[in-house]
């Protein structure tokens, strides 16, 4: 499966805790990465400075769903499910 044109969900929905060029502390969930261009494509795709987290994401139906809205819903759910719990 190839990336869906005009999507960018994987560059917006998840939090990224490692540095990104232009975002030295990573990014919170729901905030677009500064490396996302106007066509919702990653400017760092295939480059060594791309965060390992980003490089590990591969478009697949279980993550991307049938459309952009589904991709956001699925990635949001994964974000919530993998969020560290606060220590009591």
N, C-alpha and C positions, 0 to 999 in steps of 0.2 A: 504494500500500500504506500502511495506517495502522500506527502503533505497536501492537505486540502487548500486550494487557493482561497485567499482572503480569510483564513482562520486565525492563526496566531494564538490559539488557546493555550498551548504549552509554553508560550512566552509571556503569558499574562496570569493564568490561574494559579500555578504553583508558587510557593515561596522558594527562593534560592538562597542558600546560606553562604555560599562561597562568593568571592569577589567576581565581579563582572566589569570589564572595562567601562568606566563611566558610572559604575555603582559599586564602589569599593567594599561595601558591607552586604552585598547581595541585594535581594529585593523581597518585600513582603508579598504574600498571596494577593492576587487581584490587581496588582500594579503592573502595568506594561513594562517590560525590560526596555532600557534605553537603546538597546541594539536591535529592536524591532523596527523595521522600516515601514513606510506608508502602505506597502502591499502586504503587510503582516508576514514578512520574511525576516529571518535572522541575518544580520549583517556579518556575524561571526561564523556562520555555518561552514564547516570544513576547515576552520582555522585553529591553530594550537591554543589560542587564548580563550576559546569557547569553554565555558565551565564544563567539568566532567559530567555533572548532573544533566546538563542540556544535551551533551553528546550521547548520554545513555538513553535518552528518550527516542523511541522509534515509532513512527505512526503505525498503529495497529487498530483494527476495529474495536477491540475491548477498551481501548483508551480514547479513541476518536469518535466512536459512535457513528451515527448516520449523517450528522451535520454539525455545524459549528456550535449550536446550542447544546447538543448532546455532549460534545467534547468538553465544553465548560462544566456541565453538570457532573460528568464522570471525573474530571480532574479535580474539581472542587471536593467531591466526595473522597477521593484518594488523599487529598490534602488534609481533610478533617480526620480521616481514619489513621493517618500516620503522624499527626501532630503530637509532639511530646506532651505528656500530661504534667501539670504543675505538681510539684512536691508538696505534700501536706504537712 
